[in-house]
Every structure is written in structure tokens, then in C-alpha cells.
């Protein structure tokens, strides 16, 4: 499973929605279920499932603006 597929599955599970995601899908501010608590839950799942560490100062609205931006962020964290 690619990191994008896993990311989409994490978002569907955490947000409890049945939605398809593509690069331009808006997230924060566009999906009602995607609130600050959901951001924390997504980060926790990403850290656990991908074995990455996300520092507080790396979290911003820009990272969570679109599926593509979040996917790119995750890919960069995995490569580090």
C-alpha cells in the first residue's frame, strides 16, 4: 500500500467519512469533521502506522490545506 493510500485510509477512519481523496482535495476548513481534534488523531495515526515523528512546530494549516500537501509532508517525513 502506498503512503497515499494509507493516508487516505487514515483520513477516512479518523474522520469517519466515505470520501475519495485526490491531490487537490481540500481538507482543513473544507471537511466539517476535520477539526483540531481530528488533526491530532491523524498525526497520532501517521506516527504509529508509518513510524515517523511529527514535531509540534511542523504542524500548520498549510500542511493540512489539501490532501496533496499533507501527502507531500508525509513523504518528506518518511524520507528523512
PDB file of N, CA, C and O in Angstrom:
ATOM      1  N   UNK A   1       0.858  -1.181   0.000  1.00  0.00           N
ATOM      2  CA  UNK A   1       0.000   0.000   0.000  1.00  0.00           C
ATOM      3  C   UNK A   1       0.900   1.238   0.000  1.00  0.00           C
ATOM      4  O   UNK A   1       1.821   1.344   0.809  1.00  0.00           O
ATOM      5  N   UNK A   2       0.630   2.155  -0.898  1.00  0.00           N
ATOM      6  CA  UNK A   2       1.415   3.383  -0.971  1.00  0.00           C
ATOM      7  C   UNK A   2       1.080   4.275   0.221  1.00  0.00           C
ATOM      8  O   UNK A   2       0.060   4.092   0.886  1.00  0.00           O
ATOM      9  N   UNK A   3       1.961   5.243   0.476  1.00  0.00           N
ATOM     10  CA  UNK A   3       1.680   6.144   1.600  1.00  0.00           C
ATOM     11  C   UNK A   3       0.420   6.962   1.328  1.00  0.00           C
ATOM     12  O   UNK A   3      -0.280   7.338   2.268  1.00  0.00           O
ATOM     13  N   UNK A   4       0.118   7.245   0.057  1.00  0.00           N
ATOM     14  CA  UNK A   4      -1.095   7.998  -0.259  1.00  0.00           C
ATOM     15  C   UNK A   4      -2.346   7.180   0.039  1.00  0.00           C
ATOM     16  O   UNK A   4      -3.329   7.709   0.557  1.00  0.00           O
ATOM     17  N   UNK A   5      -2.311   5.898  -0.286  1.00  0.00           N
ATOM     18  CA  UNK A   5      -3.451   5.035   0.021  1.00  0.00           C
ATOM     19  C   UNK A   5      -3.639   4.909   1.528  1.00  0.00           C
ATOM     20  O   UNK A   5      -4.761   4.966   2.032  1.00  0.00           O
ATOM     21  N   UNK A   6      -2.535   4.739   2.238  1.00  0.00           N
ATOM     22  CA  UNK A   6      -2.605   4.635   3.691  1.00  0.00           C
ATOM     23  C   UNK A   6      -3.102   5.942   4.305  1.00  0.00           C
ATOM     24  O   UNK A   6      -3.923   5.927   5.222  1.00  0.00           O
ATOM     25  N   UNK A   7      -2.610   7.058   3.804  1.00  0.00           N
ATOM     26  CA  UNK A   7      -3.057   8.365   4.290  1.00  0.00           C
ATOM     27  C   UNK A   7      -4.558   8.533   4.067  1.00  0.00           C
ATOM     28  O   UNK A   7      -5.270   8.983   4.965  1.00  0.00           O
ATOM     29  N   UNK A   8      -5.039   8.182   2.896  1.00  0.00           N
ATOM     30  CA  UNK A   8      -6.472   8.293   2.596  1.00  0.00           C
ATOM     31  C   UNK A   8      -7.284   7.406   3.542  1.00  0.00           C
ATOM     32  O   UNK A   8      -8.343   7.811   4.022  1.00  0.00           O
ATOM     33  N   UNK A   9      -6.789   6.207   3.804  1.00  0.00           N
ATOM     34  CA  UNK A   9      -7.485   5.295   4.714  1.00  0.00           C
ATOM     35  C   UNK A   9      -7.496   5.842   6.140  1.00  0.00           C
ATOM     36  O   UNK A   9      -8.510   5.750   6.832  1.00  0.00           O
ATOM     37  N   UNK A  10      -6.388   6.404   6.578  1.00  0.00           N
ATOM     38  CA  UNK A  10      -6.330   7.018   7.910  1.00  0.00           C
ATOM     39  C   UNK A  10      -7.344   8.157   8.003  1.00  0.00           C
ATOM     40  O   UNK A  10      -8.068   8.264   8.993  1.00  0.00           O
ATOM     41  N   UNK A  11      -7.400   9.004   6.979  1.00  0.00           N
ATOM     42  CA  UNK A  11      -8.351  10.123   6.994  1.00  0.00           C
ATOM     43  C   UNK A  11      -9.789   9.619   7.032  1.00  0.00           C
ATOM     44  O   UNK A  11     -10.608  10.136   7.793  1.00  0.00           O
ATOM     45  N   UNK A  12     -10.099   8.619   6.223  1.00  0.00           N
ATOM     46  CA  UNK A  12     -11.469   8.071   6.218  1.00  0.00           C
ATOM     47  C   UNK A  12     -11.829   7.492   7.589  1.00  0.00           C
ATOM     48  O   UNK A  12     -12.944   7.683   8.072  1.00  0.00           O
ATOM     49  N   UNK A  13     -10.891   6.790   8.207  1.00  0.00           N
ATOM     50  CA  UNK A  13     -11.146   6.160   9.504  1.00  0.00           C
ATOM     51  C   UNK A  13     -11.281   7.204  10.610  1.00  0.00           C
ATOM     52  O   UNK A  13     -12.248   7.184  11.372  1.00  0.00           O
ATOM     53  N   UNK A  14     -10.320   8.108  10.696  1.00  0.00           N
ATOM     54  CA  UNK A  14     -10.341   9.118  11.758  1.00  0.00           C
ATOM     55  C   UNK A  14     -11.552  10.035  11.632  1.00  0.00           C
ATOM     56  O   UNK A  14     -12.212  10.342  12.624  1.00  0.00           O
ATOM     57  N   UNK A  15     -11.839  10.470  10.407  1.00  0.00           N
ATOM     58  CA  UNK A  15     -12.946  11.401  10.187  1.00  0.00           C
ATOM     59  C   UNK A  15     -14.296  10.703  10.090  1.00  0.00           C
ATOM     60  O   UNK A  15     -15.341  11.354  10.101  1.00  0.00           O
ATOM     61  N   UNK A  16     -14.271   9.371   9.993  1.00  0.00           N
ATOM     62  CA  UNK A  16     -15.479   8.562   9.845  1.00  0.00           C
ATOM     63  C   UNK A  16     -16.331   9.036   8.674  1.00  0.00           C
ATOM     64  O   UNK A  16     -17.531   9.281   8.796  1.00  0.00           O
ATOM     65  N   UNK A  17     -15.651   9.154   7.525  1.00  0.00           N
ATOM     66  CA  UNK A  17     -16.322   9.560   6.298  1.00  0.00           C
ATOM     67  C   UNK A  17     -15.956   8.595   5.180  1.00  0.00           C
ATOM     68  O   UNK A  17     -14.925   7.924   5.236  1.00  0.00           O
ATOM     69  N   UNK A  18     -16.804   8.534   4.170  1.00  0.00           N
ATOM     70  CA  UNK A  18     -16.530   7.727   2.984  1.00  0.00           C
ATOM     71  C   UNK A  18     -16.273   8.697   1.841  1.00  0.00           C
ATOM     72  O   UNK A  18     -17.204   9.133   1.165  1.00  0.00           O
ATOM     73  N   UNK A  19     -15.019   9.027   1.630  1.00  0.00           N
ATOM     74  CA  UNK A  19     -14.653  10.055   0.661  1.00  0.00           C
ATOM     75  C   UNK A  19     -13.409   9.618  -0.092  1.00  0.00           C
ATOM     76  O   UNK A  19     -12.506   9.003   0.476  1.00  0.00           O
ATOM     77  N   UNK A  20     -13.373   9.937  -1.357  1.00  0.00           N
ATOM     78  CA  UNK A  20     -12.181   9.704  -2.171  1.00  0.00           C
ATOM     79  C   UNK A  20     -11.337  10.981  -2.120  1.00  0.00           C
ATOM     80  O   UNK A  20     -11.863  12.094  -2.126  1.00  0.00           O
ATOM     81  N   UNK A  21     -10.036  10.794  -2.069  1.00  0.00           N
ATOM     82  CA  UNK A  21      -9.127  11.931  -1.986  1.00  0.00           C
ATOM     83  C   UNK A  21      -8.222  11.951  -3.210  1.00  0.00           C
ATOM     84  O   UNK A  21      -7.718  10.913  -3.638  1.00  0.00           O
ATOM     85  N   UNK A  22      -8.020  13.140  -3.770  1.00  0.00           N
ATOM     86  CA  UNK A  22      -7.010  13.307  -4.806  1.00  0.00           C
ATOM     87  C   UNK A  22      -6.102  14.461  -4.392  1.00  0.00           C
ATOM     88  O   UNK A  22      -6.312  15.076  -3.346  1.00  0.00           O
ATOM     89  N   UNK A  23      -5.118  14.748  -5.193  1.00  0.00           N
ATOM     90  CA  UNK A  23      -4.102  15.740  -4.848  1.00  0.00           C
ATOM     91  C   UNK A  23      -4.701  17.082  -4.415  1.00  0.00           C
ATOM     92  O   UNK A  23      -4.191  17.717  -3.492  1.00  0.00           O
ATOM     93  N   UNK A  24      -5.767  17.511  -5.070  1.00  0.00           N
ATOM     94  CA  UNK A  24      -6.342  18.837  -4.832  1.00  0.00           C
ATOM     95  C   UNK A  24      -7.493  18.856  -3.835  1.00  0.00           C
ATOM     96  O   UNK A  24      -8.094  19.909  -3.620  1.00  0.00           O
ATOM     97  N   UNK A  25      -7.816  17.731  -3.227  1.00  0.00           N
ATOM     98  CA  UNK A  25      -8.931  17.694  -2.275  1.00  0.00           C
ATOM     99  C   UNK A  25      -8.623  18.582  -1.070  1.00  0.00           C
ATOM    100  O   UNK A  25      -7.645  18.345  -0.361  1.00  0.00           O
ATOM    101  N   UNK A  26      -9.450  19.604  -0.833  1.00  0.00           N
ATOM    102  CA  UNK A  26      -9.224  20.458   0.344  1.00  0.00           C
ATOM    103  C   UNK A  26      -9.582  19.706   1.618  1.00  0.00           C
ATOM    104  O   UNK A  26     -10.530  18.921   1.637  1.00  0.00           O
ATOM    105  N   UNK A  27      -8.829  19.945   2.675  1.00  0.00           N
ATOM    106  CA  UNK A  27      -9.052  19.252   3.944  1.00  0.00           C
ATOM    107  C   UNK A  27      -9.508  20.220   5.022  1.00  0.00           C
ATOM    108  O   UNK A  27     -10.707  20.412   5.223  1.00  0.00           O
ATOM    109  N   UNK A  28      -8.557  20.829   5.713  1.00  0.00           N
ATOM    110  CA  UNK A  28      -8.851  21.692   6.852  1.00  0.00           C
ATOM    111  C   UNK A  28      -9.700  22.881   6.411  1.00  0.00           C
ATOM    112  O   UNK A  28      -9.315  23.636   5.518  1.00  0.00           O
ATOM    113  N   UNK A  29     -10.849  23.036   7.043  1.00  0.00           N
ATOM    114  CA  UNK A  29     -11.762  24.122   6.693  1.00  0.00           C
ATOM    115  C   UNK A  29     -12.772  23.742   5.631  1.00  0.00           C
ATOM    116  O   UNK A  29     -13.752  24.458   5.427  1.00  0.00           O
ATOM    117  N   UNK A  30     -12.548  22.611   4.941  1.00  0.00           N
ATOM    118  CA  UNK A  30     -13.461  22.198   3.878  1.00  0.00           C
ATOM    119  C   UNK A  30     -14.274  20.965   4.270  1.00  0.00           C
ATOM    120  O   UNK A  30     -15.364  20.746   3.742  1.00  0.00           O
ATOM    121  N   UNK A  31     -13.748  20.164   5.190  1.00  0.00           N
ATOM    122  CA  UNK A  31     -14.448  18.975   5.663  1.00  0.00           C
ATOM    123  C   UNK A  31     -14.836  19.242   7.113  1.00  0.00           C
ATOM    124  O   UNK A  31     -13.976  19.432   7.973  1.00  0.00           O
ATOM    125  N   UNK A  32     -16.131  19.254   7.370  1.00  0.00           N
ATOM    126  CA  UNK A  32     -16.625  19.627   8.699  1.00  0.00           C
ATOM    127  C   UNK A  32     -16.021  18.778   9.810  1.00  0.00           C
ATOM    128  O   UNK A  32     -15.764  19.274  10.907  1.00  0.00           O
ATOM    129  N   UNK A  33     -15.797  17.499   9.526  1.00  0.00           N
ATOM    130  CA  UNK A  33     -15.264  16.594  10.538  1.00  0.00           C
ATOM    131  C   UNK A  33     -13.782  16.845  10.843  1.00  0.00           C
ATOM    132  O   UNK A  33     -13.265  16.365  11.852  1.00  0.00           O
ATOM    133  N   UNK A  34     -13.103  17.594   9.975  1.00  0.00           N
ATOM    134  CA  UNK A  34     -11.666  17.811  10.123  1.00  0.00           C
ATOM    135  C   UNK A  34     -11.422  19.033  11.005  1.00  0.00           C
ATOM    136  O   UNK A  34     -11.153  20.131  10.518  1.00  0.00           O
ATOM    137  N   UNK A  35     -11.522  18.814  12.306  1.00  0.00           N
ATOM    138  CA  UNK A  35     -11.294  19.888  13.269  1.00  0.00           C
ATOM    139  C   UNK A  35      -9.953  19.664  13.967  1.00  0.00           C
ATOM    140  O   UNK A  35      -9.196  18.769  13.589  1.00  0.00           O
ATOM    141  N   UNK A  36      -9.663  20.463  14.968  1.00  0.00           N
ATOM    142  CA  UNK A  36      -8.368  20.375  15.637  1.00  0.00           C
ATOM    143  C   UNK A  36      -8.152  19.023  16.310  1.00  0.00           C
ATOM    144  O   UNK A  36      -7.029  18.520  16.339  1.00  0.00           O
ATOM    145  N   UNK A  37      -9.198  18.441  16.843  1.00  0.00           N
ATOM    146  CA  UNK A  37      -9.063  17.113  17.459  1.00  0.00           C
ATOM    147  C   UNK A  37      -8.767  16.052  16.401  1.00  0.00           C
ATOM    148  O   UNK A  37      -8.005  15.119  16.654  1.00  0.00           O
ATOM    149  N   UNK A  38      -9.362  16.192  15.227  1.00  0.00           N
ATOM    150  CA  UNK A  38      -9.105  15.251  14.142  1.00  0.00           C
ATOM    151  C   UNK A  38      -7.660  15.379  13.654  1.00  0.00           C
ATOM    152  O   UNK A  38      -7.038  14.379  13.297  1.00  0.00           O
ATOM    153  N   UNK A  39      -7.125  16.595  13.637  1.00  0.00           N
ATOM    154  CA  UNK A  39      -5.726  16.802  13.249  1.00  0.00           C
ATOM    155  C   UNK A  39      -4.816  16.015  14.185  1.00  0.00           C
ATOM    156  O   UNK A  39      -3.890  15.341  13.735  1.00  0.00           O
ATOM    157  N   UNK A  40      -5.077  16.099  15.471  1.00  0.00           N
ATOM    158  CA  UNK A  40      -4.268  15.366  16.453  1.00  0.00           C
ATOM    159  C   UNK A  40      -4.388  13.865  16.240  1.00  0.00           C
ATOM    160  O   UNK A  40      -3.392  13.146  16.302  1.00  0.00           O
ATOM    161  N   UNK A  41      -5.601  13.391  15.989  1.00  0.00           N
ATOM    162  CA  UNK A  41      -5.823  11.963  15.763  1.00  0.00           C
ATOM    163  C   UNK A  41      -5.116  11.487  14.496  1.00  0.00           C
ATOM    164  O   UNK A  41      -4.544  10.397  14.483  1.00  0.00           O
ATOM    165  N   UNK A  42      -5.149  12.290  13.431  1.00  0.00           N
ATOM    166  CA  UNK A  42      -4.466  11.939  12.184  1.00  0.00           C
ATOM    167  C   UNK A  42      -2.956  11.875  12.413  1.00  0.00           C
ATOM    168  O   UNK A  42      -2.292  10.944  11.957  1.00  0.00           O
ATOM    169  N   UNK A  43      -2.424  12.858  13.112  1.00  0.00           N
ATOM    170  CA  UNK A  43      -0.983  12.879  13.404  1.00  0.00           C
ATOM    171  C   UNK A  43      -0.583  11.636  14.199  1.00  0.00           C
ATOM    172  O   UNK A  43       0.428  10.999  13.898  1.00  0.00           O
ATOM    173  N   UNK A  44      -1.368  11.299  15.198  1.00  0.00           N
ATOM    174  CA  UNK A  44      -1.085  10.121  16.018  1.00  0.00           C
ATOM    175  C   UNK A  44      -1.076   8.858  15.170  1.00  0.00           C
ATOM    176  O   UNK A  44      -0.176   8.030  15.305  1.00  0.00           O
ATOM    177  N   UNK A  45      -2.055   8.704  14.310  1.00  0.00           N
ATOM    178  CA  UNK A  45      -2.123   7.528  13.438  1.00  0.00           C
ATOM    179  C   UNK A  45      -0.949   7.481  12.466  1.00  0.00           C
ATOM    180  O   UNK A  45      -0.377   6.416  12.232  1.00  0.00           O
ATOM    181  N   UNK A  46      -0.592   8.622  11.903  1.00  0.00           N
ATOM    182  CA  UNK A  46       0.548   8.668  10.986  1.00  0.00           C
ATOM    183  C   UNK A  46       1.826   8.247  11.703  1.00  0.00           C
ATOM    184  O   UNK A  46       2.614   7.464  11.173  1.00  0.00           O
ATOM    185  N   UNK A  47       2.024   8.765  12.898  1.00  0.00           N
ATOM    186  CA  UNK A  47       3.225   8.426  13.661  1.00  0.00           C
ATOM    187  C   UNK A  47       3.266   6.935  13.977  1.00  0.00           C
ATOM    188  O   UNK A  47       4.315   6.300  13.857  1.00  0.00           O
ATOM    189  N   UNK A  48       2.132   6.378  14.378  1.00  0.00           N
ATOM    190  CA  UNK A  48       2.084   4.968  14.756  1.00  0.00           C
ATOM    191  C   UNK A  48       2.226   4.048  13.543  1.00  0.00           C
ATOM    192  O   UNK A  48       2.992   3.085  13.578  1.00  0.00           O
ATOM    193  N   UNK A  49       1.498   4.342  12.488  1.00  0.00           N
ATOM    194  CA  UNK A  49       1.474   3.435  11.345  1.00  0.00           C
ATOM    195  C   UNK A  49       2.687   3.572  10.429  1.00  0.00           C
ATOM    196  O   UNK A  49       3.078   2.608   9.772  1.00  0.00           O
ATOM    197  N   UNK A  50       3.277   4.747  10.382  1.00  0.00           N
ATOM    198  CA  UNK A  50       4.412   4.965   9.478  1.00  0.00           C
ATOM    199  C   UNK A  50       5.745   5.066  10.215  1.00  0.00           C
ATOM    200  O   UNK A  50       6.804   5.122   9.591  1.00  0.00           O
ATOM    201  N   UNK A  51       5.685   5.089  11.530  1.00  0.00           N
ATOM    202  CA  UNK A  51       6.921   5.170  12.294  1.00  0.00           C
ATOM    203  C   UNK A  51       7.670   6.481  12.123  1.00  0.00           C
ATOM    204  O   UNK A  51       8.899   6.520  12.159  1.00  0.00           O
ATOM    205  N   UNK A  52       6.908   7.557  11.935  1.00  0.00           N
ATOM    206  CA  UNK A  52       7.523   8.874  11.784  1.00  0.00           C
ATOM    207  C   UNK A  52       7.263   9.696  13.034  1.00  0.00           C
ATOM    208  O   UNK A  52       6.373   9.380  13.822  1.00  0.00           O
ATOM    209  N   UNK A  53       8.039  10.743  13.207  1.00  0.00           N
ATOM    210  CA  UNK A  53       7.860  11.663  14.332  1.00  0.00           C
ATOM    211  C   UNK A  53       7.524  13.038  13.771  1.00  0.00           C
ATOM    212  O   UNK A  53       8.265  13.576  12.949  1.00  0.00           O
ATOM    213  N   UNK A  54       6.415  13.601  14.215  1.00  0.00           N
ATOM    214  CA  UNK A  54       5.996  14.928  13.764  1.00  0.00           C
ATOM    215  C   UNK A  54       6.074  15.867  14.965  1.00  0.00           C
ATOM    216  O   UNK A  54       5.361  15.689  15.953  1.00  0.00           O
ATOM    217  N   UNK A  55       6.939  16.859  14.867  1.00  0.00           N
ATOM    218  CA  UNK A  55       7.107  17.828  15.946  1.00  0.00           C
ATOM    219  C   UNK A  55       6.010  18.883  15.898  1.00  0.00           C
ATOM    220  O   UNK A  55       5.465  19.179  14.835  1.00  0.00           O
ATOM    221  N   UNK A  56       5.696  19.444  17.053  1.00  0.00           N
ATOM    222  CA  UNK A  56       4.641  20.452  17.148  1.00  0.00           C
ATOM    223  C   UNK A  56       4.880  21.631  16.213  1.00  0.00           C
ATOM    224  O   UNK A  56       3.936  22.161  15.628  1.00  0.00           O
ATOM    225  N   UNK A  57       6.141  22.047  16.070  1.00  0.00           N
ATOM    226  CA  UNK A  57       6.425  23.217  15.235  1.00  0.00           C
ATOM    227  C   UNK A  57       6.321  22.921  13.735  1.00  0.00           C
ATOM    228  O   UNK A  57       6.439  23.834  12.917  1.00  0.00           O
ATOM    229  N   UNK A  58       6.103  21.664  13.369  1.00  0.00           N
ATOM    230  CA  UNK A  58       5.915  21.300  11.958  1.00  0.00           C
ATOM    231  C   UNK A  58       4.446  21.327  11.550  1.00  0.00           C
ATOM    232  O   UNK A  58       4.123  21.247  10.365  1.00  0.00           O
ATOM    233  N   UNK A  59       3.571  21.440  12.523  1.00  0.00           N
ATOM    234  CA  UNK A  59       2.131  21.398  12.270  1.00  0.00           C
ATOM    235  C   UNK A  59       1.637  22.797  11.936  1.00  0.00           C
ATOM    236  O   UNK A  59       1.801  23.737  12.714  1.00  0.00           O
ATOM    237  N   UNK A  60       1.028  22.912  10.763  1.00  0.00           N
ATOM    238  CA  UNK A  60       0.466  24.207  10.355  1.00  0.00           C
ATOM    239  C   UNK A  60      -0.758  23.975   9.483  1.00  0.00           C
ATOM    240  O   UNK A  60      -0.982  22.878   8.972  1.00  0.00           O
ATOM    241  N   UNK A  61      -1.532  25.020   9.328  1.00  0.00           N
ATOM    242  CA  UNK A  61      -2.707  24.930   8.463  1.00  0.00           C
ATOM    243  C   UNK A  61      -2.306  24.619   7.030  1.00  0.00           C
ATOM    244  O   UNK A  61      -3.047  23.949   6.311  1.00  0.00           O
ATOM    245  N   UNK A  62      -1.141  25.098   6.609  1.00  0.00           N
ATOM    246  CA  UNK A  62      -0.678  24.846   5.238  1.00  0.00           C
ATOM    247  C   UNK A  62      -0.469  23.359   4.982  1.00  0.00           C
ATOM    248  O   UNK A  62      -0.807  22.862   3.908  1.00  0.00           O
ATOM    249  N   UNK A  63       0.082  22.647   5.957  1.00  0.00           N
ATOM    250  CA  UNK A  63       0.321  21.209   5.806  1.00  0.00           C
ATOM    251  C   UNK A  63      -0.990  20.471   5.595  1.00  0.00           C
ATOM    252  O   UNK A  63      -1.048  19.507   4.831  1.00  0.00           O
ATOM    253  N   UNK A  64      -2.042  20.920   6.270  1.00  0.00           N
ATOM    254  CA  UNK A  64      -3.336  20.244   6.215  1.00  0.00           C
ATOM    255  C   UNK A  64      -4.323  20.914   5.262  1.00  0.00           C
ATOM    256  O   UNK A  64      -5.520  20.632   5.322  1.00  0.00           O
ATOM    257  N   UNK A  65      -3.850  21.782   4.396  1.00  0.00           N
ATOM    258  CA  UNK A  65      -4.739  22.501   3.484  1.00  0.00           C
ATOM    259  C   UNK A  65      -5.362  21.576   2.445  1.00  0.00           C
ATOM    260  O   UNK A  65      -6.566  21.645   2.197  1.00  0.00           O
ATOM    261  N   UNK A  66      -4.555  20.714   1.835  1.00  0.00           N
ATOM    262  CA  UNK A  66      -5.062  19.793   0.821  1.00  0.00           C
ATOM    263  C   UNK A  66      -4.472  18.406   1.049  1.00  0.00           C
ATOM    264  O   UNK A  66      -3.475  18.244   1.753  1.00  0.00           O
ATOM    265  N   UNK A  67      -5.100  17.427   0.447  1.00  0.00           N
ATOM    266  CA  UNK A  67      -4.588  16.062   0.540  1.00  0.00           C
ATOM    267  C   UNK A  67      -3.180  15.993  -0.045  1.00  0.00           C
ATOM    268  O   UNK A  67      -2.318  15.305   0.502  1.00  0.00           O
ATOM    269  N   UNK A  68      -2.941  16.688  -1.134  1.00  0.00           N
ATOM    270  CA  UNK A  68      -1.629  16.676  -1.779  1.00  0.00           C
ATOM    271  C   UNK A  68      -0.547  17.254  -0.889  1.00  0.00           C
ATOM    272  O   UNK A  68       0.556  16.712  -0.823  1.00  0.00           O
ATOM    273  N   UNK A  69      -0.848  18.343  -0.206  1.00  0.00           N
ATOM    274  CA  UNK A  69       0.144  18.952   0.689  1.00  0.00           C
ATOM    275  C   UNK A  69       0.440  18.042   1.879  1.00  0.00           C
ATOM    276  O   UNK A  69       1.594  17.905   2.284  1.00  0.00           O
ATOM    277  N   UNK A  70      -0.593  17.425   2.434  1.00  0.00           N
ATOM    278  CA  UNK A  70      -0.386  16.504   3.544  1.00  0.00           C
ATOM    279  C   UNK A  70       0.393  15.277   3.081  1.00  0.00           C
ATOM    280  O   UNK A  70       1.274  14.788   3.789  1.00  0.00           O
ATOM    281  N   UNK A  71       0.070  14.791   1.909  1.00  0.00           N
ATOM    282  CA  UNK A  71       0.781  13.631   1.341  1.00  0.00           C
ATOM    283  C   UNK A  71       2.251  13.946   1.112  1.00  0.00           C
ATOM    284  O   UNK A  71       3.117  13.122   1.409  1.00  0.00           O
ATOM    285  N   UNK A  72       2.537  15.117   0.594  1.00  0.00           N
ATOM    286  CA  UNK A  72       3.925  15.528   0.364  1.00  0.00           C
ATOM    287  C   UNK A  72       4.676  15.639   1.688  1.00  0.00           C
ATOM    288  O   UNK A  72       5.828  15.217   1.789  1.00  0.00           O
ATOM    289  N   UNK A  73       4.026  16.206   2.698  1.00  0.00           N
ATOM    290  CA  UNK A  73       4.621  16.324   4.023  1.00  0.00           C
ATOM    291  C   UNK A  73       4.972  14.935   4.577  1.00  0.00           C
ATOM    292  O   UNK A  73       6.065  14.725   5.104  1.00  0.00           O
ATOM    293  N   UNK A  74       4.030  13.998   4.450  1.00  0.00           N
ATOM    294  CA  UNK A  74       4.264  12.636   4.941  1.00  0.00           C
ATOM    295  C   UNK A  74       5.423  11.987   4.185  1.00  0.00           C
ATOM    296  O   UNK A  74       6.272  11.335   4.795  1.00  0.00           O
ATOM    297  N   UNK A  75       5.464  12.158   2.878  1.00  0.00           N
ATOM    298  CA  UNK A  75       6.552  11.578   2.074  1.00  0.00           C
ATOM    299  C   UNK A  75       7.901  12.144   2.516  1.00  0.00           C
ATOM    300  O   UNK A  75       8.881  11.404   2.608  1.00  0.00           O
ATOM    301  N   UNK A  76       7.960  13.432   2.785  1.00  0.00           N
ATOM    302  CA  UNK A  76       9.211  14.056   3.237  1.00  0.00           C
ATOM    303  C   UNK A  76       9.612  13.532   4.601  1.00  0.00           C
ATOM    304  O   UNK A  76      10.799  13.322   4.850  1.00  0.00           O
ATOM    305  N   UNK A  77       8.651  13.316   5.496  1.00  0.00           N
ATOM    306  CA  UNK A  77       8.958  12.783   6.818  1.00  0.00           C
ATOM    307  C   UNK A  77       9.481  11.350   6.714  1.00  0.00           C
ATOM    308  O   UNK A  77      10.388  10.965   7.452  1.00  0.00           O
ATOM    309  N   UNK A  78       8.916  10.569   5.809  1.00  0.00           N
ATOM    310  CA  UNK A  78       9.366   9.183   5.629  1.00  0.00           C
ATOM    311  C   UNK A  78      10.773   9.139   5.050  1.00  0.00           C
ATOM    312  O   UNK A  78      11.553   8.243   5.374  1.00  0.00           O
ATOM    313  N   UNK A  79      11.099  10.104   4.195  1.00  0.00           N
ATOM    314  CA  UNK A  79      12.416  10.112   3.551  1.00  0.00           C
ATOM    315  C   UNK A  79      13.518  10.597   4.493  1.00  0.00           C
ATOM    316  O   UNK A  79      14.696  10.315   4.272  1.00  0.00           O
ATOM    317  N   UNK A  80      13.136  11.322   5.534  1.00  0.00           N
ATOM    318  CA  UNK A  80      14.125  11.900   6.460  1.00  0.00           C
ATOM    319  C   UNK A  80      14.773  10.847   7.330  1.00  0.00           C
ATOM    320  O   UNK A  80      15.624  11.170   8.159  1.00  0.00           O
TER     321      UNK A  80
END
